């Protein structure tokens, strides 16, 4: 059950115009499915006119592996680097090609044995070492394939800690996103974030972040949870997310998203 319940008295929050929800460890259970209860709660809000948005660090192509109900929603992907609505990319914040190449070259020079992944063109994740993930393509020369802007560049937190010089080598147009939870470091475009992408969508729809309920669990959700009208951290969320949340709900395997949405529906029904 929720462990932190604010007074939900703001009409915009009782009847949110936008519901933004992260996928892994938030809406998705440990088996990578969404419960019928959570889907029903989202559908109920959608029937009332609310917009449902998937906000994830995943690539757009990963929608193919998820339940059909999730595929038709607008997607904020790559931690806010891309937005897709009705099958069209309507927003992009990418690392320019030359800067992406410079980062890959720096990683190869500073840590020749480091496994590095680069997301290009939303088709595949190119890696320089074996990796058992979907849509991964191993290449012998990673630098040779970086011929277009990158959504993000990934490597392990352990490798990052062994490269104190890396931060100084990064272009100023990029930033480092560190996830202790997943032992992962992501180099992202500086202007890319779920919060900024969500604000873009809200403005496009004539709304604002104050009318949004956002759910998240990891560091890439911090800004979105902090800046939304009602920010909800999962019970299994990283401490950084819980610290900025208005509400802490149950875990992803304990119907944390559904519990909050159902409560808001109940309060709306009593108005």
C-alpha positions as CSV (number, residue, x, y, z in Angstrom):
1,X,0.0,0.0,0.0
2,X,1.1,3.6,-0.4
3,X,3.3,4.9,2.4
4,X,2.9,8.6,1.7
5,X,-0.4,10.2,0.9
6,X,-0.7,13.9,0.3
7,X,-4.0,15.8,0.3
8,X,-5.1,15.6,-3.3
9,X,-7.2,18.7,-3.3
10,X,-6.0,20.4,-6.6
11,X,-8.7,19.8,-9.2
12,X,-6.0,19.5,-11.9
13,X,-4.5,16.6,-10.0
14,X,-7.8,14.9,-9.1
15,X,-8.6,14.9,-12.8
16,X,-5.2,14.8,-14.5
17,X,-5.0,15.9,-18.1
18,X,-1.9,13.7,-18.7
19,X,-0.7,10.5,-17.0
20,X,3.0,9.8,-17.7
21,X,4.3,6.4,-16.7
22,X,7.7,4.8,-16.9
23,X,7.9,1.2,-18.0
24,X,10.6,-0.9,-16.4
25,X,10.1,-1.4,-12.6
26,X,7.2,1.0,-12.7
27,X,4.3,0.0,-15.0
28,X,5.9,-3.3,-16.0
29,X,6.0,-6.0,-13.5
30,X,9.1,-8.2,-13.0
31,X,7.9,-10.5,-15.8
32,X,7.8,-7.4,-18.1
33,X,4.0,-7.5,-18.4
34,X,1.4,-4.9,-17.3
35,X,-1.3,-6.2,-15.0
36,X,-4.9,-6.2,-16.2
37,X,-5.7,-3.9,-13.2
38,X,-3.2,-1.3,-14.3
39,X,-4.4,-1.4,-17.9
40,X,-8.0,-1.0,-16.7
41,X,-7.0,2.0,-14.6
42,X,-5.2,3.7,-17.5
43,X,-8.2,2.9,-19.8
44,X,-10.6,4.4,-17.3
45,X,-8.7,7.7,-17.3
46,X,-8.3,7.7,-21.0
47,X,-12.1,7.3,-21.3
48,X,-12.4,10.5,-19.2
49,X,-10.3,12.4,-21.7
50,X,-6.8,12.1,-20.1
51,X,-3.8,11.6,-22.3
52,X,-1.6,8.5,-21.4
53,X,2.1,8.8,-22.2
54,X,4.8,6.2,-21.9
55,X,8.0,7.8,-20.7
56,X,10.9,5.4,-20.8
57,X,14.6,5.0,-21.3
58,X,13.9,2.2,-23.8
59,X,14.1,2.7,-27.6
60,X,10.9,3.1,-29.6
61,X,11.4,-0.3,-31.2
62,X,10.9,-2.0,-27.9
63,X,7.2,-1.4,-28.2
64,X,7.0,-4.4,-30.4
65,X,7.8,-6.7,-27.5
66,X,5.2,-5.2,-25.2
67,X,1.4,-5.6,-24.8
68,X,-0.6,-4.1,-27.7
69,X,-2.3,-1.6,-25.4
70,X,1.0,0.2,-24.8
71,X,1.9,0.6,-28.4
72,X,-0.8,3.1,-29.3
73,X,0.1,5.7,-26.7
74,X,2.6,8.5,-27.4
75,X,6.1,7.4,-26.4
76,X,8.8,9.5,-24.8
77,X,11.9,7.2,-25.5
78,X,15.6,7.2,-24.8
79,X,15.0,9.2,-21.5
80,X,13.5,12.1,-23.5
81,X,15.6,12.1,-26.6
82,X,12.7,11.2,-28.9
83,X,8.9,11.5,-28.9
84,X,6.7,9.4,-31.1
85,X,3.0,10.2,-31.5
86,X,0.7,8.3,-33.9
87,X,3.7,6.5,-35.4
88,X,5.6,9.7,-36.2
89,X,8.7,11.1,-34.5
90,X,7.7,14.7,-33.5
91,X,10.6,15.6,-31.3
92,X,14.3,14.8,-31.2
93,X,17.3,15.7,-29.0
94,X,20.3,13.7,-30.3
95,X,24.0,13.8,-29.9
96,X,25.4,15.1,-33.2
97,X,27.4,12.7,-35.2
98,X,30.9,14.2,-34.7
99,X,30.3,14.6,-31.0
100,X,29.1,11.0,-30.7
101,X,32.2,9.8,-32.6
102,X,34.5,11.9,-30.3
103,X,32.9,10.3,-27.2
104,X,33.3,6.7,-28.6
105,X,36.9,7.5,-29.5
106,X,37.5,8.8,-26.0
107,X,36.0,5.7,-24.4
108,X,38.1,3.5,-26.6
109,X,41.3,5.3,-25.7
110,X,40.6,5.6,-21.9
111,X,39.2,2.1,-21.5
112,X,40.1,-0.2,-24.4
113,X,38.4,-3.2,-22.7
114,X,35.2,-1.4,-21.9
115,X,32.0,-2.7,-23.5
116,X,30.3,0.3,-25.1
117,X,26.9,0.6,-26.8
118,X,25.6,3.3,-29.1
119,X,22.0,3.7,-30.0
120,X,21.7,4.9,-33.7
121,X,18.6,5.6,-35.8
122,X,16.4,3.5,-33.5
123,X,17.2,0.4,-35.4
124,X,19.7,-1.3,-33.2
125,X,22.1,-1.0,-30.3
126,X,25.7,-1.3,-31.7
127,X,28.1,-2.8,-29.2
128,X,31.8,-3.7,-29.4
129,X,31.5,-6.8,-27.2
130,X,28.8,-9.6,-26.8
131,X,25.6,-8.6,-25.1
132,X,22.5,-10.6,-24.7
133,X,19.9,-7.9,-25.3
134,X,17.3,-7.7,-28.0
135,X,18.2,-5.8,-31.2
136,X,22.0,-5.8,-30.4
137,X,24.5,-5.9,-33.2
138,X,28.1,-6.6,-32.3
139,X,30.7,-4.9,-34.5
140,X,34.5,-5.0,-34.5
141,X,34.9,-1.3,-35.1
142,X,32.3,0.7,-33.2
143,X,33.6,4.0,-34.4
144,X,33.1,3.0,-38.1
145,X,29.3,2.6,-37.6
146,X,28.8,5.9,-35.8
147,X,27.8,7.8,-39.0
148,X,24.6,9.5,-37.7
149,X,23.4,11.2,-34.5
150,X,23.2,9.0,-31.4
151,X,20.3,8.9,-28.9
152,X,22.6,7.7,-26.2
153,X,25.9,6.0,-25.5
154,X,26.0,3.3,-22.8
155,X,28.6,1.5,-20.6
156,X,28.9,0.2,-17.1
157,X,29.2,2.2,-14.0
158,X,32.2,0.2,-13.0
159,X,34.0,1.2,-16.2
160,X,33.0,4.9,-15.6
161,X,34.6,4.9,-12.2
162,X,37.8,3.8,-13.7
163,X,37.9,6.7,-16.2
164,X,38.0,9.9,-14.1
165,X,39.3,11.8,-17.1
166,X,36.1,11.1,-19.2
167,X,34.0,14.0,-17.9
168,X,36.6,16.4,-19.1
169,X,36.6,14.8,-22.6
170,X,32.8,15.0,-23.1
171,X,31.4,17.7,-25.3
172,X,29.5,20.4,-23.4
173,X,26.3,19.5,-25.3
174,X,26.1,16.2,-23.4
175,X,25.5,15.0,-19.9
176,X,26.2,11.8,-17.9
177,X,23.2,9.9,-16.4
178,X,24.3,7.4,-13.7
179,X,22.0,4.6,-12.6
180,X,23.3,2.8,-9.5
181,X,20.2,0.6,-9.7
182,X,21.2,-0.9,-13.1
183,X,25.0,-0.5,-12.9
184,X,24.6,1.7,-16.0
185,X,26.0,5.0,-17.3
186,X,24.3,6.8,-20.2
187,X,25.8,9.7,-22.1
188,X,22.8,11.8,-23.2
189,X,22.2,15.0,-25.1
190,X,22.3,17.7,-22.4
191,X,18.8,19.0,-23.3
192,X,17.2,15.5,-23.3
193,X,15.1,14.6,-20.3
194,X,11.7,13.0,-19.7
195,X,10.6,16.2,-18.0
196,X,11.5,18.4,-21.0
197,X,9.9,16.0,-23.5
198,X,6.8,15.8,-21.4
199,X,6.6,19.6,-21.2
200,X,6.8,19.7,-25.0
201,X,3.9,17.3,-25.3
202,X,1.8,19.1,-22.7
203,X,2.3,22.4,-24.5
204,X,1.5,20.7,-27.8
205,X,-1.8,19.6,-26.3
206,X,-2.6,22.9,-24.7
207,X,-1.8,21.6,-21.2
208,X,1.0,22.0,-18.6
209,X,3.1,19.8,-16.3
210,X,1.0,21.0,-13.4
211,X,-1.9,18.9,-14.9
212,X,0.2,15.8,-15.1
213,X,0.6,12.8,-12.8
214,X,4.0,11.1,-13.4
215,X,5.2,7.7,-12.2
216,X,8.8,6.6,-12.0
217,X,11.5,4.5,-10.2
218,X,15.0,5.5,-11.3
219,X,17.3,8.5,-11.7
220,X,16.1,9.2,-15.3
221,X,12.6,9.9,-13.8
222,X,13.7,12.4,-11.1
223,X,13.0,15.6,-13.1
224,X,9.7,14.3,-14.4
225,X,8.5,13.3,-11.0
226,X,9.7,16.5,-9.4
227,X,8.2,18.8,-12.0
228,X,4.8,17.2,-12.5
229,X,1.7,18.3,-10.6
230,X,1.7,15.0,-8.8
231,X,5.0,13.0,-8.9
232,X,4.7,9.4,-7.7
233,X,7.7,7.3,-6.8
234,X,7.3,3.5,-6.8
235,X,7.9,1.6,-3.6
236,X,10.9,0.1,-5.3
237,X,12.2,3.4,-6.6
238,X,15.7,4.7,-6.1
239,X,16.2,7.1,-3.2
240,X,16.7,10.1,-5.5
241,X,13.2,9.6,-6.9
242,X,11.5,9.1,-3.5
243,X,13.2,12.3,-2.3
244,X,11.4,14.5,-4.9
245,X,8.1,12.6,-5.1
246,X,4.8,13.9,-3.7
247,X,3.7,10.4,-3.2
248,X,5.3,7.0,-2.7
249,X,3.1,4.1,-3.8
250,X,3.5,0.3,-3.7
251,X,6.1,-1.5,-5.8
252,X,5.7,-2.4,-9.5
253,X,4.7,-6.0,-8.5
254,X,2.2,-4.7,-5.9
255,X,0.0,-2.6,-8.3
256,X,1.7,0.6,-7.4
257,X,0.5,2.5,-10.5
258,X,-3.0,1.1,-10.3
259,X,-3.5,2.0,-6.6
260,X,-2.9,5.7,-7.2
261,X,-4.9,5.9,-10.4
262,X,-7.8,4.1,-8.7
263,X,-7.7,6.4,-5.8
264,X,-7.8,9.4,-8.1
265,X,-10.7,7.9,-10.0
266,X,-12.6,7.3,-6.7
267,X,-12.0,10.9,-5.6
268,X,-13.1,12.2,-9.0
269,X,-16.3,10.1,-8.7
270,X,-17.1,11.7,-5.3
271,X,-16.9,15.3,-6.7
